[in-house]
Amino acid sequence: ELAMDGVAYIQKQFYKDFPRHEKEEEYGFVTQSNFKPTQISCTPGSLNQLPPECVVQGDARITPFYDCKQVVAKVNSYVAELNADPTLLHDPETHGPDSKYCLPDEVVEGKEGGRKGSFEMKWIGSGENGVACKLDSKGYHAILEATEAVLGSVKPYSIGGSLPLIRDLQNEGFDVQISGYGISSRYHADNEAADLKMLRNATKIISTVISIMER
């Protein structure tokens, strides 16, 4: 219960501080920045035992209009708030009046204030800022024109995630554009694949882009 309530509290604060950005509509982002638990594990034991420890792992996808360092700092502050006062999570209507995360009357050797639940936040990495391609660049319009010429239509869209070094190149002044020609429903899956017809069309699109850029 402590882990689930803690994650819910962190998510609630996250979405207050990082709401849908106005530019996400312009870029056609399918979703806004998000913070999601994806895996959970507990200390093994009997079903009638409360586990002493629970580990929740997850994933945060931040749109390019927020800075990852700011996100990390904010999430760490949410965890600090909970560790300072676990009673923020007390909800007798949901868990019953005897479900508490702070027991001041229990004596714990070496600690003052009794026994209380606590959280520890670990980041797998520092994270990478996303990329918002320039919508007014020659390269962007060349890709649009080439894609429509080969496929008959084109509909740009944006998703969360990052590609190493891409944002760094953009920061150095390069006109960075991103396009993919695999099967999107299989991205990052064990059966990730591409269709030969898609790859042939990709070759045509890229060659057409080159022609447009050389006009």
Secondary structure as UniProt FT lines:
FT   HELIX           2..17
FT   HELIX           22..26
FT   TURN            27..28
FT   STRAND          34..42
FT   TURN            47..48
FT   STRAND          54..61
FT   TURN            64..65
FT   HELIX           68..84
FT   HELIX           86..89
FT   HELIX           92..95
FT   TURN            97..98
FT   STRAND          102..103
FT   TURN            104..105
FT   TURN            109..110
FT   STRAND          115..116
FT   TURN            135..136
FT   HELIX           138..151
FT   TURN            164..165
FT   HELIX           166..171
FT   TURN            172..173
FT   HELIX           184..186
FT   TURN            187..188
FT   TURN            190..191
FT   HELIX           196..213
//
